[in-house]
Each structure stands twice: as C-alpha cells, then as structure tokens.
Amino acid sequence: MTNVTVTTPRNLSVSSRIQERLHRGELTPAQVEDFRDFLAEVEQKFLHHRIITNNAYTRWFRNGTATDEQLRHFIKQFSVFSNQFLIAALLKEINSPTLEQSRASREILLNELGVIYRQPEQAVNQIQVQTEEEKDREGDPELVSTQGTVDGGIYRFRAAHFEWLLTVAQDLGLHYEDIGKRKHGTATTLHFCDELIRLYGSEDPQIAEGASFAVENWAAAGFWQELEDGLLQIKKTRHPQLHLAFFSWHNRVEAQHAGHTLLELEEVYFQPDFDCSKFIQGGQEILNAIAVFWDGLNNDRWQHL
C-alpha cells in the first residue's frame, strides 16, 4: 500500500488584535462572532483545498527520485511561474486600495527583485559592504534575513530570486536563455500564470485580497518543504554541486507572508464595502489554478522519465 502524506491545515482563529479591538469598544461582540464564522468558512474553502492538503506532485517529488530530465522540466516550469509572478505582484501593488496595502505589496515585490530585508532595529548606515566577498555574501540567500523590511534595505542583482533559481538551473545544465520566458511554459503553467495576473493582480480589491490570502497560505502550507526535501536527497545522492538556497529560503520565509495576509484581512473585513463572496471567489479560483499547475507537472513527469 502506498503511504499518502496529507498536510494538516493550520487553524484560522480570531487573533489577540481583534480581541483588543473588542475590549476597546471598536468592535461589537456580534462583529467579532461574524468574523469568527467567516474565518471558519475561509479555512474550510481555502485551507482544505486538495492542492493544499494533498499535492500529488510534491508528495512524489519529496522522495528525491526525479530523473535529471524531470528535474530540468520542473525547474523550467517553476521559472516561468516565478517570472510571471512579478507581473501579478506589480499589478497587485498598482491596484492596492490603500497606502498600507500598497506598501505590503511592495515589500514582497521588491524583495523578489533583489532588495534585501533589513531588520527594523538595524540602522541603514550599518549595512555598508566593504569588500567584494562581503557583497557576494550579502547577496547569498543563505546569509540574509527572512524577516524585516525592504525599507532602507540594499539592492543586489544576485539577491533577486530569479538569479537564485538560475543558479539551480545552471547546476543542471540549463542557461539563462532556457528558462523564465512564457515560451518555455506548458499550457498548464501558462494557465496558472494568467490566472495569477487576473486574480492576484485584480483591479477588484475583494478578488485580489481573496487570491492573495489563498496564495500566501498555499505557500506556507508545506509544499516548499516537500520540494526542499526532494532536492536535498538529490543533492546527497547525485548532484552535490546543487545550490538550493532558492528553495530553502522560501521555505523559511513564507510563513511570514501568510501572517501578513491575516493582518490585511483583519483590516479590510470590517470595512463597509467588504464583500465576503468576492473574497471567497478570488481565493477558490486561484487555488483551482494552482491545482492546474501542479496537476500539469504531475502528468508531465510520466513523459520525462
């Protein structure tokens, strides 16, 4: 019998921030109870989606048995998603309804592009780089922080997430011109990318919030760990030269992003124009698109033996 690993979704609950607003009289008990019911609905419809609880491709990938051809195919498709996400992230920032949400979107986008997180208590002038070796180290994702802010951070070409992924690709015999472009994507990969742009970057803030919440909680639910586990096994047994910082760094940082989305939801939910149904729609539709991406890779792997 095949062992099936199923991810246990994390529970969504009313935070201490909401409890404090209740105690201060900013919210009524009825409002908090409605929010609690809404979180239960989000948990059921988002966090129990099959692509979060039972991703067949990443479950297989974690065993480290992918052939070199299958591995190159995975890196190529992931690189297309990684690059196209930048378009969706930029649209999300442009369409942000508030300055605070705009800044939160820029945190993610600018870090993706190569602005290194700075700890808030760290003065800007404390991040001076004196030697080429130190510059390289600062751009090394194994040595930069997974927490902090891009405000006052330093930009490094080599800190761009796509360059980390390019390093993995080069370790497997791929080159810059082989990855990242739409022409390299399969139909299922491009469907996911287009849905990211349509939903995550939507002009409708309710749709975009739902998609963002779903994407970040998908990213924090364990698939990065399964990818890292598989790649570590491949590095150990076949490719000792493999650089895995792109995957290990994202595995550590995504929980921070998921926490930000809950804070955003708390801020927008109690506004008069918040539309619960559109939020749910945005989240469910993007999760279905994510499933198309992973299902496509799972079908492709049988053709890349």
C-alpha positions in Angstrom: 0.0 0.0 0.0 1.3 3.5 -0.9 1.7 5.9 2.0 0.0 9.2 1.4 1.2 12.3 3.2 -1.7 14.7 3.8 -0.9 18.2 5.0 -2.9 19.2 8.1 -4.2 22.7 7.5 -3.4 25.3 10.2 -6.4 26.7 12.1 -7.6 30.2 11.5 -8.7 31.9 14.7 -9.6 35.3 16.0 -6.3 37.0 16.9 -5.4 38.9 20.0 -5.5 42.0 17.8 -9.2 41.6 17.2 -9.8 40.7 20.9 -8.1 44.0 21.9 -10.3 46.0 19.5 -13.3 44.3 21.0 -12.2 45.3 24.5 -11.6 48.8 23.4 -15.1 49.0 22.1 -14.0 49.4 18.5 -15.9 46.2 17.5 -19.1 44.7 18.9 -19.4 41.1 20.0 -21.6 40.4 17.1 -19.0 41.7 14.6 -16.3 39.5 16.2 -18.6 36.5 16.1 -19.4 37.1 12.4 -15.6 37.4 11.7 -15.1 34.1 13.5 -17.7 32.4 11.3 -16.0 33.9 8.2 -12.6 32.6 9.2 -14.1 29.1 9.6 -15.5 29.4 6.1 -12.2 30.6 4.7 -10.4 27.7 6.5 -12.8 25.2 5.0 -12.8 26.5 1.5 -9.2 27.6 1.2 -7.0 25.6 3.6 -8.8 22.3 3.0 -8.5 22.6 -0.8 -7.0 19.4 -2.2 -3.9 21.2 -3.6 -3.0 22.3 -0.1 -3.8 19.1 1.8 -2.7 16.6 -0.8 -0.4 17.7 -3.6 0.4 14.5 -5.6 3.3 16.1 -7.4 5.2 17.5 -4.4 4.4 14.3 -2.4 6.2 12.4 -5.2 9.0 14.9 -5.6 10.0 14.8 -1.9 11.3 11.2 -2.4 14.2 12.6 -4.5 13.6 10.1 -7.3 13.1 12.6 -10.1 15.3 12.0 -13.1 17.6 14.7 -14.4 15.1 15.3 -17.3 12.2 15.5 -14.9 14.1 17.9 -12.7 15.1 20.2 -15.5 11.5 20.3 -16.7 10.3 21.2 -13.2 12.9 24.0 -12.9 11.9 25.4 -16.3 8.2 25.5 -15.4 8.8 26.9 -12.0 11.0 29.6 -13.5 8.1 30.7 -15.8 5.8 30.9 -12.8 8.5 32.8 -10.8 9.0 35.4 -13.5 5.3 35.8 -14.4 4.5 36.3 -10.7 6.4 39.6 -10.9 3.7 40.9 -13.3 0.9 39.8 -10.9 2.7 41.3 -7.9 3.2 44.7 -9.7 -0.5 44.8 -10.7 -1.4 44.0 -7.1 0.7 47.0 -5.9 -0.7 49.3 -8.6 -4.3 48.3 -7.8 -3.9 48.4 -4.0 -6.8 50.4 -2.5 -4.8 51.9 0.4 -1.3 53.1 1.0 -0.7 50.4 3.7 -1.7 47.6 1.3 0.5 49.2 -1.4 3.5 49.1 0.9 2.8 45.5 1.9 2.7 44.5 -1.8 5.9 46.4 -2.5 7.6 44.5 0.4 7.1 41.3 -1.5 7.7 42.6 -5.0 10.9 44.5 -4.2 12.4 41.6 -2.2 11.6 39.3 -5.2 13.6 41.7 -7.4 16.6 41.8 -5.1 16.1 44.3 -2.2 17.4 42.6 0.9 15.3 42.6 4.0 16.7 44.9 6.8 15.9 44.3 10.4 13.9 47.3 11.6 16.3 48.0 14.5 19.2 48.0 12.2 20.3 51.4 11.1 20.6 51.9 7.3 24.2 53.0 7.6 25.1 49.8 9.4 24.6 47.8 6.2 27.8 49.0 4.4 29.6 46.5 2.3 33.3 46.9 2.2 34.7 44.0 0.0 33.6 42.1 -3.0 33.4 39.0 -0.8 31.0 40.7 1.6 28.9 41.8 -1.4 28.6 38.2 -2.5 27.8 37.1 1.0 25.1 39.8 1.3 23.5 38.5 -1.9 23.8 34.9 -0.7 20.3 33.9 0.4 21.7 31.6 3.0 23.0 34.6 4.9 20.3 37.2 4.5 17.4 37.5 6.9 14.0 36.1 6.2 12.4 38.8 8.3 12.5 42.6 8.3 11.6 45.3 5.7 12.9 46.4 2.4 12.6 50.0 3.6 16.2 51.1 3.8 17.4 47.7 2.5 20.2 47.3 0.0 19.7 46.1 -3.6 21.9 43.4 -5.0 21.5 41.9 -8.5 22.4 38.5 -7.1 19.8 38.8 -4.4 17.0 38.7 -7.0 15.1 35.5 -6.5 15.2 34.6 -10.2 19.0 34.7 -10.1 18.9 32.2 -7.2 16.7 30.0 -9.4 19.1 30.5 -12.3 21.9 29.1 -10.2 19.9 25.9 -9.7 19.2 25.7 -13.4 22.8 26.2 -14.3 23.8 23.3 -11.9 21.6 21.1 -14.1 22.9 22.3 -17.4 20.3 24.9 -18.2 21.2 28.5 -19.1 19.5 31.9 -18.7 18.0 31.7 -22.2 16.5 28.3 -21.4 14.2 29.4 -18.6 11.7 32.0 -17.3 10.0 33.1 -20.5 6.4 32.5 -21.5 7.6 30.5 -24.5 9.1 28.0 -22.0 5.8 27.3 -20.3 3.4 24.5 -20.9 -0.3 25.2 -21.3 -1.0 24.3 -17.7 1.8 26.5 -16.4 0.6 29.5 -18.5 -2.9 29.0 -17.3 -1.7 29.4 -13.7 0.4 32.4 -14.6 -2.6 34.1 -16.4 -4.9 33.4 -13.5 -2.3 34.9 -11.1 -2.3 38.1 -13.2 -6.1 38.1 -13.4 -6.9 37.4 -9.8 -3.9 38.2 -7.6 -3.4 41.5 -9.6 -7.2 42.2 -10.0 -8.5 45.7 -10.0 -11.3 44.5 -7.7 -9.7 44.7 -4.2 -12.0 41.9 -2.9 -11.0 39.4 -5.5 -7.3 40.4 -5.1 -7.5 40.0 -1.3 -9.0 36.6 -1.6 -6.4 35.5 -4.1 -3.6 36.9 -2.1 -4.7 35.3 1.1 -5.1 31.9 -0.7 -1.7 32.2 -2.5 0.2 33.0 0.7 -1.4 30.3 2.8 -0.8 27.8 0.0 2.9 28.8 0.0 3.0 28.4 3.8 1.2 25.0 3.9 4.2 22.8 3.2 4.9 22.4 -0.5 8.2 24.3 -0.2 9.3 21.7 2.5 8.5 18.8 0.2 10.5 20.4 -2.7 13.4 21.1 -0.4 13.3 17.5 1.0 13.5 16.1 -2.5 16.2 18.4 -3.7 18.3 17.7 -0.6 18.0 14.0 -1.4 19.1 14.6 -5.0 22.0 16.7 -3.8 23.1 14.0 -1.4 22.9 11.1 -3.8 23.5 12.5 -7.3 24.3 16.3 -7.6 26.5 17.5 -4.8 27.0 20.8 -6.6 23.3 21.7 -6.5 22.6 25.1 -4.9 19.3 25.0 -3.0 19.1 28.4 -1.4 16.2 29.5 -3.6 14.1 26.7 -2.1 15.4 26.7 1.4 15.0 30.5 1.8 11.4 30.4 0.5 10.6 27.5 2.8 11.7 29.7 5.8 10.1 33.0 4.7 6.6 32.0 3.5 5.1 31.8 7.0 5.9 35.5 7.4 3.9 36.3 4.3 0.9 34.3 5.4 0.9 36.2 8.7 0.8 39.5 6.7 -2.3 38.4 4.8 -4.2 37.6 8.0 -3.4 41.1 9.3 -4.6 42.5 5.9 -7.8 40.6 6.2 -8.4 41.9 9.7 -8.1 45.4 8.4 -10.4 45.1 5.4 -13.1 42.8 6.7 -14.7 45.3 9.0 -14.9 48.0 6.3 -18.4 48.7 5.0 -17.7 47.7 1.4 -16.0 44.4 2.1 -17.6 41.6 0.0 -17.2 38.1 1.6 -18.4 36.3 -1.5 -15.9 38.0 -3.8 -13.1 37.3 -1.3 -14.0 33.6 -1.3 -14.3 33.6 -5.1 -10.9 35.1 -5.6 -9.3 32.5 -3.3 -11.1 29.5 -4.7 -10.4 30.4 -8.3 -6.7 30.9 -7.7 -6.4 27.6 -5.8 -8.0 25.9 -8.7 -5.4 27.5 -11.0 -2.6 26.4 -8.7 -4.0 22.8 -8.9 -3.9 23.0 -12.7 -0.2 23.9 -12.5 0.8 21.0 -10.1 -1.5 18.5 -11.9 0.2 19.5 -15.2 3.6 18.8 -13.7 2.4 15.5 -12.3 1.1 14.5 -15.7 4.3 15.7 -17.4 6.6 13.7 -15.2 5.3 10.5 -16.8 6.6 11.8 -20.2 10.0 12.8 -18.7 11.3 9.5 -17.5 
